Amino acid sequence: MNYKVFTSESVASGHPDKICDQISDTIVDSAISKDLNAKVAVETLVTKNQVVLAGEVTIHHARLNYNRLAQGVIKDLGYTKQEFAFGSFSPIEVHIHQQSPEIALGVDTGGAGDQGMMFGYAVDETPELMPLPITLAHKLVERLDQAREEKDIPYLKPDGKSEVTLKYDNGKPGSLERVVLAACHEEKIKNSQLKEDLFKFVVTPVLEQFDLKILRKDLIVNGAGLWTTPGPASDTGVTGRKIMVDSYGAYGRAGGGCFSGKDPTKVDRSGAYAARYIAKNIVATGLASKVEVQIAYVIGQRNPIAKDVETFATEKKSHKVIRDFAWSLLDLSVPGIINGLNLKQPIYRETARYGHFGRNDFPWEQVVDKPR
């Protein structure tokens, strides 16, 4: 990467698209909790006073209360007031049926739930081995949510976004050039007060963690002016629209499909987690300082049709050593990924905010102690 500056963005947990991701992944979690072999591919759409669920769920010997699951997520996110024109009181349409029997023929025998290519990325810019711009962007919206929930800034409403521009020197992170925050707030609050409070309670605490600073003049808040109506009443949301937010902030490639709303037989999800796991372990063991892993699958087939590793001329060992190490880490058949990373567990709602990568609680973020 030869950019002199690079920008990444993230969104708060109450952003309309993230509402949808969290509802869809709550359905995944609930299905897996009742049936480890459940098959789920669910999309959510939210708009003004309306929620629509559509997709496929196959679950044995149990039923899911889709309305209650969706309402629980929406309430947790703070959409509880009629004035928001969206909330846990909004009507919910459910259009969910079983997985196609033609797809099931391949998936039930261990094949991939879809075709596609997936990428994993790791770089030594942060302790989490993630790019610094997206790491900062995630931390900012996470702190923005905390400032609302903990009443540090009591007039905030659900919803928000961040954007970070970082200068690079010879491919390494340098100074912070710009921070952009969008935060929904009560009508009586002026932008000057909002900016001051965000600088104090959100921006400064986050940047201090990374030994970074920014001047108040380089913080942009609500660029269009006032923002008083949060969420789906202002902006329709759909599952899977934040692929770059979910992955590497566009610093590394992302595959052809989103993650949320899919059980782990869908390689858009599990394959991307496997690729990140391999890339992170290559960097963590010192074999290279920047790594991208690509794998590709065919629907109904167990094993990838292609796989490769790119080290961007940062390798410390031969390509053969790196590739041998990479492919020894994990069986890349679909059952191999699911079992190797223990993906049949209800962990997915938590992935649907602040990114799927860079948080060490997830199994694909673990670093192995493996000779190389």
C-alpha positions in Angstrom: 0.0 0.0 0.0 1.5 3.3 -1.1 -1.2 5.7 0.0 0.1 8.8 1.8 -3.2 9.1 3.7 -5.8 6.5 4.3 -9.4 6.8 5.6 -11.6 4.2 7.2 -15.1 4.5 8.8 -17.2 2.6 11.3 -20.8 2.9 12.6 -22.4 2.8 16.0 -24.4 -0.2 17.2 -27.7 1.8 16.6 -26.9 2.5 13.0 -29.8 1.2 10.8 -27.6 -1.3 8.9 -26.1 -2.5 12.2 -29.6 -2.9 13.7 -30.3 -5.3 10.9 -27.0 -7.2 11.3 -27.6 -7.7 15.0 -31.2 -8.9 14.5 -30.0 -11.3 11.8 -27.2 -12.6 14.0 -29.4 -12.9 17.0 -31.6 -15.3 14.9 -28.4 -17.2 14.0 -27.5 -17.5 17.7 -30.9 -18.6 18.7 -31.1 -21.2 16.0 -27.7 -22.7 16.9 -28.6 -22.7 20.6 -31.5 -24.9 19.8 -30.0 -27.0 17.0 -26.2 -27.1 16.4 -26.9 -28.1 12.8 -29.4 -25.3 12.1 -29.1 -23.7 8.7 -29.7 -19.9 8.6 -29.6 -17.2 5.9 -31.7 -14.3 7.1 -31.9 -10.7 5.9 -33.4 -7.9 7.9 -34.7 -4.6 6.6 -35.7 -1.7 8.8 -37.3 1.6 7.9 -39.7 4.1 9.5 -41.9 2.1 11.9 -41.3 -1.1 10.0 -39.2 -4.3 10.3 -39.1 -7.0 7.6 -37.4 -10.4 8.1 -36.8 -12.6 5.1 -34.8 -15.7 4.3 -34.3 -19.4 5.1 -34.1 -21.2 8.4 -34.0 -25.0 8.9 -34.1 -26.0 12.5 -35.2 -29.4 13.9 -37.4 -30.0 16.9 -37.7 -26.3 17.8 -39.3 -23.1 16.8 -38.0 -19.5 16.9 -40.1 -16.5 18.0 -38.8 -14.1 15.3 -40.8 -11.2 16.5 -39.5 -11.5 20.1 -35.9 -11.8 19.0 -36.1 -8.7 16.8 -37.9 -6.7 19.4 -35.3 -7.6 22.0 -32.4 -6.3 19.9 -34.2 -3.1 19.0 -35.0 -2.4 22.7 -31.4 -3.2 23.8 -30.2 -0.6 21.3 -32.2 2.2 22.8 -35.0 2.5 20.3 -37.8 2.7 22.9 -39.4 6.1 22.3 -42.3 6.8 20.0 -40.6 10.0 18.9 -37.9 8.0 17.1 -40.6 6.7 14.7 -39.0 3.3 15.1 -38.6 1.0 18.0 -39.5 -2.3 19.7 -43.2 -1.3 19.1 -42.8 -1.2 15.3 -44.7 -3.8 13.2 -42.6 -6.8 12.1 -43.2 -8.8 8.9 -41.8 -12.3 8.8 -41.1 -14.0 5.5 -38.9 -17.0 6.5 -39.0 -20.5 5.1 -36.8 -23.6 5.1 -33.5 -23.9 3.2 -33.8 -25.0 -0.4 -33.6 -28.8 -0.6 -31.3 -28.5 -3.6 -28.8 -26.5 -1.5 -29.3 -28.9 1.4 -28.1 -31.8 -0.7 -24.6 -30.4 -0.8 -24.5 -28.7 2.5 -25.8 -31.6 4.6 -22.8 -33.7 3.5 -20.3 -31.1 4.5 -20.2 -28.9 1.4 -20.1 -25.1 1.2 -23.4 -23.3 1.5 -22.4 -21.0 -1.4 -19.7 -20.3 -3.9 -17.4 -17.3 -3.4 -14.0 -15.9 -2.5 -12.9 -14.8 0.9 -10.0 -12.7 2.2 -8.2 -12.5 5.5 -5.8 -9.7 6.4 -3.3 -8.9 9.2 -0.7 -6.2 9.7 1.5 -5.3 12.6 0.2 -1.7 13.0 -1.7 -2.5 16.2 -1.5 -5.2 19.0 -4.6 -6.8 17.4 -2.7 -7.0 14.1 -5.3 -4.9 12.4 -5.0 -1.7 10.3 -4.8 1.3 12.5 -7.5 3.5 10.7 -10.3 0.9 11.1 -9.2 0.1 14.7 -9.5 3.8 15.6 -12.8 4.1 13.8 -14.3 1.1 15.7 -13.0 2.4 19.1 -14.6 5.8 18.5 -18.1 4.5 17.8 -17.8 2.0 20.7 -16.9 4.9 23.0 -19.7 7.0 21.5 -22.2 4.2 22.4 -20.7 4.0 25.9 -21.0 7.8 26.4 -24.7 7.5 25.6 -25.4 4.4 27.7 -23.4 5.6 30.7 -24.8 9.1 30.5 -21.5 10.8 30.1 -23.3 12.7 27.3 -26.9 12.2 28.4 -28.5 14.0 25.4 -27.2 11.5 22.8 -29.7 9.4 20.9 -29.0 6.0 19.3 -27.1 6.0 16.0 -23.7 7.4 15.0 -20.7 7.1 12.7 -17.0 7.7 12.7 -14.3 8.4 10.1 -10.6 8.5 10.6 -7.9 9.8 8.2 -4.4 8.8 9.0 -1.1 9.9 7.4 1.4 7.2 6.4 5.1 7.6 6.1 6.9 4.9 4.0 3.9 2.5 4.6 3.9 3.0 8.4 1.2 4.9 10.4 2.1 8.5 11.1 0.1 11.5 12.3 -3.7 11.6 12.7 -5.0 14.1 10.1 -8.8 14.1 10.7 -11.5 12.6 12.8 -15.2 12.8 11.8 -18.0 12.0 14.1 -21.8 11.9 13.5 -23.9 11.7 16.6 -27.7 12.0 17.0 -28.8 14.3 19.8 -31.7 16.1 21.4 -33.1 19.1 19.6 -32.0 21.7 22.2 -28.3 20.9 21.9 -26.1 23.2 19.8 -23.3 21.8 17.6 -20.7 23.7 19.6 -21.7 21.9 22.8 -21.9 18.6 21.0 -18.4 19.0 19.6 -16.9 20.0 22.9 -18.5 17.0 24.7 -17.5 14.5 22.0 -13.9 15.8 22.0 -13.8 15.4 25.8 -15.6 12.2 26.4 -15.1 10.3 23.1 -12.2 11.4 21.0 -9.6 12.2 23.7 -10.0 9.0 25.7 -9.7 6.8 22.6 -6.7 8.6 21.1 -4.8 8.5 24.4 -4.9 4.7 24.2 -2.8 5.0 21.0 -0.6 7.9 22.0 -2.3 10.1 19.4 -3.7 13.6 19.5 -5.8 15.8 17.4 -6.7 19.5 17.5 -10.3 20.5 18.0 -10.3 22.2 14.6 -9.4 18.8 13.0 -12.6 17.2 14.5 -15.6 17.5 12.3 -19.0 16.8 14.0 -22.3 16.4 12.1 -21.1 17.9 8.9 -24.6 18.6 7.6 -25.6 20.4 10.8 -28.2 19.2 13.3 -29.1 15.5 13.6 -32.0 14.9 15.8 -33.9 11.9 14.3 -32.0 8.6 14.8 -32.1 5.3 13.0 -34.5 3.9 10.4 -36.8 6.9 10.4 -34.0 8.8 8.8 -32.2 6.1 6.9 -33.3 2.6 5.9 -31.1 -0.3 7.0 -30.4 -3.7 5.4 -28.3 -6.6 6.6 -24.9 -6.9 5.1 -24.4 -3.3 3.7 -21.3 -2.6 5.9 -18.8 -5.1 4.5 -15.8 -2.7 4.8 -16.8 -1.8 8.3 -17.1 -5.4 9.2 -13.7 -6.4 7.8 -10.6 -4.1 7.3 -11.9 -0.7 6.6 -11.0 -1.1 2.9 -7.3 -1.3 3.9 -7.4 -5.0 3.0 -9.6 -6.7 0.4 -13.0 -8.1 1.4 -14.8 -11.0 -0.3 -18.0 -11.1 -2.3 -20.5 -11.6 0.5 -21.3 -10.3 4.0 -21.1 -12.2 7.2 -24.2 -11.5 9.3 -27.3 -13.6 9.2 -25.5 -16.7 8.1 -24.7 -20.0 9.9 -21.1 -21.2 9.5 -21.8 -23.5 6.6 -21.9 -20.3 4.6 -18.3 -19.8 3.6 -18.8 -16.1 3.1 -18.7 -16.1 6.9 -16.6 -19.1 8.0 -14.2 -18.9 5.1 -13.5 -15.2 5.9 -12.9 -16.1 9.6 -10.5 -18.9 8.5 -8.6 -16.6 6.2 -8.2 -14.0 9.0 -7.0 -16.7 11.4 -4.3 -17.8 9.0 -3.2 -14.3 8.2 -3.1 -13.2 11.8 -1.0 -16.2 12.8 1.5 -15.6 10.1 2.1 -12.1 11.3 1.9 -13.0 15.0 4.7 -15.6 14.5 7.0 -13.1 12.7 7.0 -14.7 9.3 5.8 -11.4 7.7 4.6 -8.0 8.8 1.7 -7.7 6.4 -0.3 -10.7 5.0 -3.4 -11.3 2.9 -4.9 -14.8 2.5 -7.4 -15.7 -0.2 -9.5 -18.8 -0.4 -12.4 -19.7 -2.8 -15.2 -22.3 -2.7 -17.8 -23.9 -4.9 -21.3 -24.5 -3.5 -21.8 -28.1 -2.3 -18.1 -28.9 -2.3 -16.1 -29.4 0.9 -12.7 -28.2 0.0 -11.5 -24.8 -1.5 -10.8 -24.7 -5.2 -8.0 -22.1 -4.7 -5.9 -20.7 -1.9 -2.9 -18.4 -1.7 -0.9 -16.0 0.5 0.3 -12.5 -0.3 3.0 -11.0 1.9 3.6 -7.6 0.1 7.4 -8.1 0.2 7.4 -8.1 4.0 8.2 -11.8 4.4 11.0 -12.8 6.8 11.1 -16.4 5.5 10.7 -18.1 2.1 7.3 -18.2 0.5 7.5 -22.0 0.8 8.0 -21.8 4.6 5.1 -19.3 4.9 2.7 -21.3 2.8 3.6 -24.6 4.5 2.9 -22.9 7.9 -0.3 -21.3 6.7 -1.9 -24.5 5.4 -0.8 -26.5 8.5 -2.8 -24.2 10.8 -6.3 -25.2 9.8 -8.1 -27.8 7.7 -9.8 -25.6 5.1 -12.6 -28.0 4.3 -15.9 -26.6 5.4 -16.3 -29.1 8.3 -12.6 -28.5 9.1 -13.1 -24.8 9.5 -16.3 -25.2 11.6 -14.8 -27.7 13.9 -11.3 -26.2 14.0 -12.6 -22.8 15.0 -15.5 -24.1 17.1 -18.0 -22.1 15.1 -21.2 -23.9 16.2 -21.7 -21.7 19.2 -24.0 -18.6 19.7 -21.3 -15.9 19.4 -22.5 -14.0 16.4 -24.6 -11.2 17.6 -21.5 -9.7 19.3 -19.7 -9.8 15.9 -22.3 -7.6 14.4 -21.0 -4.3 15.8 -17.5 -2.8 16.0 -16.1 -5.2 13.4 -15.7 -9.0 13.1 -11.9 -8.8 13.5 -9.4 -7.5 16.0 -11.2 -8.6 19.2 -9.5 -11.4 20.9 -12.6 -13.1 22.3 -13.4 -14.6 19.0 -11.9 -18.0 18.1 -10.5 -16.9 14.7 -8.5 -14.2 16.6 -6.5 -16.8 18.6 -2.8 -17.1 18.1 -1.4 -20.6 18.2 1.9 -21.7 19.7 3.1 -23.7 16.7 6.6 -24.3 15.5 7.5 -22.9 12.1 
